[in-house]
Amino acid sequence: MERGSDVQRDGMYLELSDADTRKVVAEVFYSGKADRMSFTAYEEDLPLEAVELLIERGKQLLSPTIEEVP
């Protein structure tokens, strides 16, 4: 998995790549502009476990956190 930011789309992404080809097969994207997350699959028949892990990690790594000031 690779995490990065996308200035053009105003957000952050987490990509899942095929281990053999290094081709991106799926992505979780957090849009700062829309304040929402989305999932995109670029290939069919992805293992469910891999998709679930990508989504869970996306929630952990891409969701904005708000720290309260005491």
DSSP file (Angstrom, degrees, kcal/mol; ACC not computed):
  #  RESIDUE AA STRUCTURE BP1 BP2  ACC     N-H-->O    O-->H-N    N-H-->O    O-->H-N    TCO  KAPPA ALPHA  PHI   PSI    X-CA   Y-CA   Z-CA
    1    1 A M              0   0    0      0, 0.0     2,-0.4     0, 0.0    15,-0.2   0.000 360.0 360.0 360.0 143.5    0.0    0.0    0.0
    2    2 A E  E     -A   15   0A   0     13,-1.9    13,-3.1     2,-0.0     2,-0.4  -0.993 360.0-157.2-130.9 132.0    1.1    3.5   -0.8
    3    3 A R  E     +A   14   0A   0     -2,-0.4     2,-0.3    11,-0.2    11,-0.2  -0.830  26.4 142.7-106.8 144.8   -0.2    6.7    0.8
    4    4 A G  E     -A   13   0A   0      9,-2.1     9,-2.8    -2,-0.4     2,-0.3  -0.966  41.5-104.4-163.5 178.2    0.1   10.1   -0.8
    5    5 A S  E     -A   12   0A   0     -2,-0.3     2,-0.5     7,-0.3     7,-0.3  -0.871  16.6-153.4-116.5 152.4   -1.6   13.4   -1.5
    6    6 A D  E  >> -A   11   0A   0      5,-3.1     5,-1.9    -2,-0.3     4,-0.7  -0.930   6.7-173.4-127.8 104.7   -3.2   14.7   -4.6
    7    7 A V  T  45S+     0   0    0     -2,-0.5     3,-0.5     1,-0.2    -1,-0.1   0.878  85.3  55.1 -66.3 -39.3   -3.2   18.5   -5.0
    8    8 A Q  T  45S+     0   0    0      1,-0.2    -1,-0.2     2,-0.1    -2,-0.0   0.883 116.6  35.9 -64.4 -38.5   -5.4   18.5   -8.1
    9    9 A R  T  45S-     0   0    0      2,-0.1    24,-0.3    24,-0.0    -1,-0.2   0.452 108.6-126.6 -93.0  -0.8   -8.1   16.5   -6.4
   10   10 A D  T  <5S+     0   0    0     -4,-0.7    22,-2.4    -3,-0.5    23,-1.0   0.965  72.3  70.8  55.6  60.9   -7.6   18.2   -3.0
   11   11 A G  E   <S-AB   6  31A   0     -5,-1.9    -5,-3.1    20,-0.2     2,-0.3  -0.955  75.9 -90.3-172.8-167.6   -7.1   15.1   -0.9
   12   12 A M  E     -AB   5  30A   0     18,-1.9    18,-3.1    -2,-0.3     2,-0.3  -0.915  31.2-161.4-127.7 153.3   -5.1   12.1    0.1
   13   13 A Y  E     -AB   4  29A   0     -9,-2.8    -9,-2.1    -2,-0.3     2,-0.4  -0.916  16.1-154.7-134.7 159.5   -5.1    8.5   -1.2
   14   14 A L  E     -AB   3  28A   0     14,-2.3    14,-2.3    -2,-0.3     2,-0.3  -0.979  24.4-160.7-131.4 120.3   -4.1    5.0   -0.2
   15   15 A E  E     -AB   2  27A   0    -13,-3.1   -13,-1.9    -2,-0.4     2,-0.5  -0.779  11.9-150.5-107.4 146.3   -3.4    2.7   -3.1
   16   16 A L  E     - B   0  26A   0     10,-2.7     9,-3.2    -2,-0.3    10,-1.4  -0.968  21.2-166.1-111.2 125.9   -3.3   -1.0   -3.3
   17   17 A S  E     - B   0  24A   0     -2,-0.5     2,-0.3     7,-0.3     7,-0.2  -0.839  28.2-104.4-115.3 151.1   -0.9   -2.4   -6.0
   18   18 A D     >  -     0   0    0      5,-2.7     4,-2.3    -2,-0.3     5,-0.1  -0.551  29.0-137.9 -67.0 130.4   -0.4   -5.9   -7.5
   19   19 A A  T  4 S+     0   0    0     -2,-0.3    -1,-0.1     1,-0.2    -2,-0.0   0.814  98.6  41.4 -64.4 -31.1    2.7   -7.4   -5.9
   20   20 A D  T  4 S+     0   0    0      1,-0.1    -1,-0.2     3,-0.1    -2,-0.0   0.916 128.3  24.7 -83.5 -46.1    3.9   -8.8   -9.2
   21   21 A T  T  4 S-     0   0    0      2,-0.1    -2,-0.2     1,-0.0     3,-0.1   0.623  88.4-135.3 -97.4 -14.7    3.2   -6.0  -11.7
   22   22 A R     <  +     0   0    0     -4,-2.3     2,-0.3     1,-0.3    -3,-0.1   0.575  54.9 147.5  65.9  10.6    3.2   -3.0   -9.3
   23   23 A K        -     0   0    0     -5,-0.1    -5,-2.7     1,-0.1     2,-0.3  -0.588  56.5-112.4 -76.9 135.8    0.0   -1.8  -11.1
   24   24 A V  E     +B   17   0A   0     -2,-0.3    -7,-0.3    -7,-0.2     3,-0.1  -0.543  38.4 174.0 -69.7 126.1   -2.5    0.1   -8.9
   25   25 A V  E     +     0   0A   0     -9,-3.2    17,-2.9    -2,-0.3    18,-1.1   0.621  61.0   7.0-109.7 -18.6   -5.6   -2.1   -8.5
   26   26 A A  E     -BC  16  41A   0    -10,-1.4   -10,-2.7    15,-0.3     2,-0.3  -0.988  58.8-161.6-160.9 160.2   -7.6   -0.1   -6.0
   27   27 A E  E     -BC  15  40A   0     13,-2.6    13,-2.7    -2,-0.3     2,-0.5  -0.999  12.9-155.0-149.1 141.3   -7.7    3.2   -4.1
   28   28 A V  E     -BC  14  39A   0    -14,-2.3   -14,-2.3    -2,-0.3     2,-0.4  -0.978  26.1-168.9-109.8 132.5   -9.3    4.8   -1.1
   29   29 A F  E     -BC  13  38A   0      9,-2.7     9,-2.4    -2,-0.5     2,-0.6  -0.982  16.0-157.7-129.2 131.9   -9.4    8.6   -1.4
   30   30 A Y  E     -BC  12  37A   0    -18,-3.1   -18,-1.9    -2,-0.4     2,-0.6  -0.946  13.5-153.5-106.6 121.1  -10.3   11.2    1.1
   31   31 A S  E  >> -BC  11  36A   0      5,-2.9     4,-1.5    -2,-0.6     5,-1.2  -0.844   9.5-167.3 -95.7 117.6  -11.5   14.5   -0.4
   32   32 A G  T  45S+     0   0    0    -22,-2.4    -1,-0.2    -2,-0.6   -21,-0.2   0.835  90.4  54.0 -69.0 -32.4  -10.8   17.5    1.8
   33   33 A K  T  45S+     0   0    0    -23,-1.0    -1,-0.2   -24,-0.3   -23,-0.1   0.929 120.9  28.7 -67.5 -46.3  -13.1   19.6   -0.4
   34   34 A A  T  45S-     0   0    0      2,-0.2    -2,-0.2     0, 0.0    -1,-0.2   0.590  99.3-135.2 -90.3 -12.1  -16.1   17.3   -0.1
   35   35 A D  T  <5 +     0   0    0     -4,-1.5     2,-0.3     1,-0.2    -3,-0.2   0.932  66.6 106.4  54.6  50.3  -15.1   16.0    3.3
   36   36 A R  E   < -C   31   0A   0     -5,-1.2    -5,-2.9     2,-0.0     2,-0.3  -0.984  63.5-125.3-152.1 161.6  -15.8   12.4    2.3
   37   37 A M  E     -C   30   0A   0     -2,-0.3     2,-0.3    -7,-0.2    -7,-0.2  -0.813  23.7-173.5-108.6 149.7  -14.0    9.1    1.5
   38   38 A S  E     -C   29   0A   0     -9,-2.4    -9,-2.7    -2,-0.3     2,-0.4  -0.961  14.5-142.1-139.2 158.7  -14.5    7.0   -1.6
   39   39 A F  E     -C   28   0A   0     -2,-0.3     2,-0.4   -11,-0.2   -11,-0.2  -0.967  14.9-174.4-121.3 136.5  -13.3    3.6   -2.9
   40   40 A T  E     -C   27   0A   0    -13,-2.7   -13,-2.6    -2,-0.4     2,-0.5  -0.995   9.6-158.8-132.7 128.7  -12.3    2.8   -6.5
   41   41 A A  E     -C   26   0A   0     -2,-0.4   -15,-0.3   -15,-0.2   -16,-0.1  -0.922   7.4-176.0-103.9 128.3  -11.4   -0.6   -7.9
   42   42 A Y  S    S+     0   0    0    -17,-2.9     2,-0.3    -2,-0.5   -16,-0.2   0.506  72.2  42.8 -98.4  -8.3   -9.4   -0.5  -11.1
   43   43 A E  S    S-     0   0    0    -18,-1.1     3,-0.3     0, 0.0     2,-0.2  -0.923  80.6-121.7-132.7 158.2   -9.4   -4.3  -11.5
   44   44 A E  S    S+     0   0    0     -2,-0.3    -2,-0.1     1,-0.2     0, 0.0  -0.558  84.7  30.3 -94.1 163.8  -12.1   -7.0  -11.1
   45   45 A D  S    S+     0   0    0     -2,-0.2    -1,-0.2     1,-0.2     3,-0.0   0.860  72.6 172.2  59.4  42.8  -12.0  -10.0   -8.8
   46   46 A L        -     0   0    0     -3,-0.3    -1,-0.2     1,-0.1     2,-0.1  -0.579  44.5 -96.0 -77.4 144.6   -9.9   -8.5   -6.1
   47   47 A P    >>  -     0   0    0      0, 0.0     4,-1.9     0, 0.0     3,-0.5  -0.421  28.2-135.5 -61.3 131.0   -9.6  -10.6   -2.9
   48   48 A L  H 3> S+     0   0    0      1,-0.2     4,-2.9     2,-0.2     5,-0.2   0.871 103.8  57.3 -56.7 -39.9  -12.2   -9.4   -0.4
   49   49 A E  H 3> S+     0   0    0      1,-0.2     4,-2.1     2,-0.2    -1,-0.2   0.881 106.7  48.7 -61.0 -38.4   -9.6   -9.5    2.4
   50   50 A A  H <> S+     0   0    0     -3,-0.5     4,-2.4     2,-0.2    -1,-0.2   0.893 112.2  48.3 -68.7 -40.2   -7.4   -7.1    0.5
   51   51 A V  H  X S+     0   0    0     -4,-1.9     4,-2.4     2,-0.2    -2,-0.2   0.925 112.1  49.0 -65.7 -44.6  -10.3   -4.7   -0.2
   52   52 A E  H  X S+     0   0    0     -4,-2.9     4,-2.4     1,-0.2    -2,-0.2   0.906 112.3  48.3 -61.8 -42.0  -11.4   -4.8    3.5
   53   53 A L  H  X S+     0   0    0     -4,-2.1     4,-2.8    -5,-0.2     5,-0.3   0.910 110.7  51.1 -65.0 -42.9   -7.8   -4.1    4.7
   54   54 A L  H  X S+     0   0    0     -4,-2.4     4,-2.3     1,-0.2    -2,-0.2   0.923 112.4  46.1 -60.4 -45.2   -7.4   -1.2    2.2
   55   55 A I  H  X S+     0   0    0     -4,-2.4     4,-2.2     2,-0.2    -2,-0.2   0.922 113.8  48.2 -65.4 -44.2  -10.6    0.4    3.4
   56   56 A E  H  X S+     0   0    0     -4,-2.4     4,-1.9     1,-0.2    -2,-0.2   0.934 114.1  45.7 -63.0 -46.3   -9.8   -0.1    7.1
   57   57 A R  H  X S+     0   0    0     -4,-2.8     4,-3.0     1,-0.2     5,-0.3   0.875 110.0  55.9 -65.1 -36.2   -6.3    1.3    6.7
   58   58 A G  H  X>S+     0   0    0     -4,-2.3     4,-2.5    -5,-0.3     5,-0.6   0.913 106.9  49.3 -60.4 -43.1   -7.7    4.2    4.6
   59   59 A K  H  X5S+     0   0    0     -4,-2.2     4,-0.9     1,-0.2    -1,-0.2   0.903 115.8  43.9 -61.7 -41.1  -10.0    5.1    7.4
   60   60 A Q  H  <5S+     0   0    0     -4,-1.9    -2,-0.2    -5,-0.2    -1,-0.2   0.905 124.1  32.0 -70.5 -42.7   -7.1    5.0    9.9
   61   61 A L  H  <5S+     0   0    0     -4,-3.0    -2,-0.2    -5,-0.1    -3,-0.2   0.725 125.1  36.2 -92.9 -23.8   -4.6    6.9    7.8
   62   62 A L  H  <5S+     0   0    0     -4,-2.5    -3,-0.2    -5,-0.3    -2,-0.1   0.690  84.9 103.3-107.1 -21.8   -6.7    9.3    5.7
   63   63 A S  S  <<S-     0   0    0     -4,-0.9     2,-0.1    -5,-0.6   -33,-0.0  -0.396  76.9-114.0 -65.2 134.9   -9.5   10.5    8.0
   64   64 A P        -     0   0    0      0, 0.0     2,-0.4     0, 0.0    -1,-0.1  -0.425  28.8-149.7 -67.8 143.1   -8.9   13.9    9.4
   65   65 A T        -     0   0    0     -2,-0.1     2,-0.6    -3,-0.1     0, 0.0  -0.929   2.5-152.7-115.4 141.8   -8.4   14.1   13.1
   66   66 A I        -     0   0    0     -2,-0.4     2,-0.5     2,-0.0     0, 0.0  -0.956   8.0-155.4-115.2 120.8   -9.3   17.0   15.3
   67   67 A E        -     0   0    0     -2,-0.6     2,-0.3     1,-0.0    -2,-0.0  -0.822  14.9-132.4 -97.3 130.6   -7.4   17.5   18.5
   68   68 A E        -     0   0    0     -2,-0.5    -2,-0.0     2,-0.0    -1,-0.0  -0.618  14.0-134.8 -80.9 138.4   -9.1   19.4   21.3
   69   69 A V              0   0    0     -2,-0.3    -1,-0.0     1,-0.1     0, 0.0  -0.827 360.0 360.0 -92.9 124.9   -7.1   22.2   22.9
   70   70 A P              0   0    0      0, 0.0    -1,-0.1     0, 0.0    -2,-0.0   0.520 360.0 360.0 -67.4 360.0   -7.4   22.0   26.7
